[in-house]
Amino acid sequence: MVALITHDVVEHDAEGVTHTTHWQERLTRDGDQCWIERVGASTRPAASVHEIDLRIAARWYTRDGEQLVSVPDKTIIDVDHPDETYATACALVDVTGLSPTSGPAVTHARWLGATNAREFVRVAWRSDLDLPAVIERGTWNGRVLAHTTITPQRFVIAPWSSLVGFRHLDVSDLED
């Protein structure tokens, strides 16, 4: 399964300035592996190990843990304490705490959501793909609204199959 993830975030700051951020990622999921990479990120190698940009490194999840992969630097970085579990990372959202809700019609999807005093999340969940079609998050005061769409694509080749010869580092090796 391959999907294009498109993120659009609008934030209104206290000074009245609106910040709009748009970026895309590609999710590749096959068996017990999941790969999420930024689309259109820099392909220039870093000048040194300490300059590898982990913000744009691909995230490679297996049932055993998470690794960051800098393809331009041919480097795999082991992550001791992943931010997300395999299941959450590969499904993009944890639906266990979400309840049925309403939303605009989305093919093959059912809406789930959760709210609290500050924020809300709504997910158009596609059980057939084990993946959302849409994720909406925001604050009730209107300061932040994030809209994410997930569009299935044709599977070509698993990105982790081309990592032969990449060096392995621990995240502590990147510290100054």
Order of alpha helices (4+ residues) and beta strands (2+ residues): beta-beta-beta-beta-beta-beta-alpha-beta-beta-beta-beta-beta-beta
